[in-house]
């Protein structure tokens, strides 16, 4: 482990992470196209240093480090998967609702509706940064197109 050897005065961790990325890429797993493990490491620096210290203390026993490293890959893959699902959902939502003539403002409101189950005039004003009259007009247009069901007063 390069980070363990401390070959340089500074940058041992960065060098080790760059080499691990290079090895993954050479073995056909080019993660740089999708994610960077640095994000995972930076989220909990204490866990990162703890995993390194554990490997150092056990003098070459890398099981703990490998578990940490592979869990990081799994976490990042899961994040990529969630982003892809969201983008796919956004695209299909845009295709579906774009066909019935909703504005991009209204399509984003449908996304909010999917996440929260409902949307009020005040919420629409806030998330879309529009006036009360614009919110009322947009929401009424969505009700008229059977995208929304109005509950309560007009």
N, C-alpha and C positions, 0 to 999 in steps of 0.2 A: 504494500500500500504506500503510494507516494506521499499521501498526507501524513502517514505515520513516520516515514523516514525523515521528513523535513529537510529535503534536499536544498531548499532555497531559504533565504532570510524572510521572504514574503511571497505569498501566492501559492503555497503548497496545496491548499484546498482547491483553489481555482484550477490549478494544473491537474490535480487528481480528477476533478469533475470533468474537465475538458478531455482527458484521456479516456475516462469511462464512456463519455459520449462518443468519442472516436471509435472505441472498441465495439460499442453497440452498433454504430453505423457500418463499420467494416463487416460485422456479422449479419447485416441485412435488417437491422432494426434502427432505422433513421428517425429517432424521436424528435429531432430538431424541426422537422416539418410539422409536428403536431403539438409538442409541449417541451418545456425545459424543466428538468428536475430541480434546478436552482430555486424555482418557485416553491416547490415542496420543502426543500431544505430551509429556505428563508422563513417559512411560516412558523417553524418551531426550532429556532437555532439551538436551544438547549437539548432537544432530542437528537439533533444532528451530531452535536459535540459528544453527547452521551454515547451514541452508537459508535463513534470513532474511538472514544476512550475505552469502551468495553472491548473493542477489537484489539486495542493496544495493550490493555491489561492482560488479555488472554494469550498474548504472544503468538499471533498467527491463527488463532481460532476465529474464523470470520463468520460463523453462523449468525450471530446477532446482527452484525453489520449487513450481511446479505438479506436477512429478513427485513431489516429497516429499508434497505435499498429497493428490494422488490415490492415492498408495501408502497413505497413512494411511486414506483412505476404504476402500480395498480390504481393509486389515488389519481394520478395524472391522467391515466387512460379513462377512468371514470368521468373526470372533468371534461375531457374531450368528447366522450360519448354524450354527456348531457348537453354540451354546446351544439353538437351535431343534431341531436334531437330537437333542441330549441330552434335552430336554424331551419330544420326541415319543417317543423310545425309552423314557423313564421312564414316560410315560403308557401306551404300548402294553404295556410290561412289567407295569405295575400292572393293566391290564385283563386281560391274559393270565393272570398268576399270581394275581390277586385272584379270578378265577373258580374257581380250584381251592382257594381257602381259605387262602392264605398271609397271615400278619400283615404289617403294614407293616415290621416289623423284618426279617422273612424276605425281603420284596420288596427291601429295601435290600441284603441279603446277596447276592441274585441279581445286583444291579448290580455289587457288588464282584467276584463270581465272573466276570461278563462281562469286567471289566477285567483281572483277574489270572489267570484260567484255573482257579483252585482256591481253596478256603477251608478252613482248619483250624479245629478247635474253639477253639484259642487266639486265632486271628485274629478269629473271630466274637465271642468274649468281648470283645476289645479294641475292635473297631469298633462294636459294638452296646452296649457297656458293660453286659454281663450276667454272671451267675455261670456257673461251669462247668456246673452242672446245667441251667440254662436254655439254654445254648448247645447242650448235648448233646440236650436235648429238641427244640429248634427244628430243629437239623440232622437229627435222626432223622426228624422229621415231614416234612421236605423230601425225604429219601431215600424214605420210605414213599409219597410222592406222585409219585415219579419225577422230581422237579425236580433232585435231586442224585444222583450215583452215588458210593457210599462206596468209598473206596480205603484199605486198611489196616485196622487193628483197630477194634473198636467201643469 
